[in-house]
Amino acid sequence: MRSIPRVGYRVRVIEWAEMEKICEIRIVNEILAAQWALDRLDEQQLEENVARCEREIEAGNTDCIGEYDAAFHEMLVRAGGSERLLEICQNLRRHMVLFRAESFRHLETARLAAAGHRRIVERLRARDRDGVAQAIRTHLEDAKRFIAQHRAESDGEN
């Protein structure tokens, strides 16, 4: 949102090219947070989040997947121990969720997101620094791909 003197506020529209950059920045920041958290993270909360999300998906309920996704990423970044990095990542995720929210309604997208979270937890549990980085990169690149696909489908309907 942007303040315009003597007019009010205007919602700022994020273009697709900017969203792609936001995704790239998120990848770098979330990898950093996960690597900072690697030696002190208790994966139990992340595991519980993934298990609850998977149960909802199997029940056909995709309405809450965005909330599980947001909670997963927030827990992961928070475990990195940097309030500044958490603030940055939350801001980036808020921008991206404008594009992402509708894609979660598709069961295939929800399953892919949960599988990405599952891989991240497995690599964290194994204390596999390179594997965690690759799992996060793959997960967020998959998200970008599904957002683009959903966007193209929506544009085709109009």
HELIX and SHEET records of a PDB file:
HELIX    1   1 TRP A   16  ALA A   37  1                                  22    
HELIX    2   2 GLN A   44  GLU A   58  1                                  15    
HELIX    3   3 ILE A   65  ARG A   78  1                                  14    
HELIX    4   4 GLU A   83  ARG A  100  1                                  18    
HELIX    5   5 ALA A  101  ARG A  105  5                                   5    
HELIX    6   6 LEU A  107  ARG A  125  1                                  19    
HELIX    7   7 ARG A  129  GLU A  157  1                                  29    
SHEET    1   A 2 ARG A   2  ILE A   4  0                                        
SHEET    2   A 2 GLY A   8  ARG A  10 -1                                        
END                                                                             
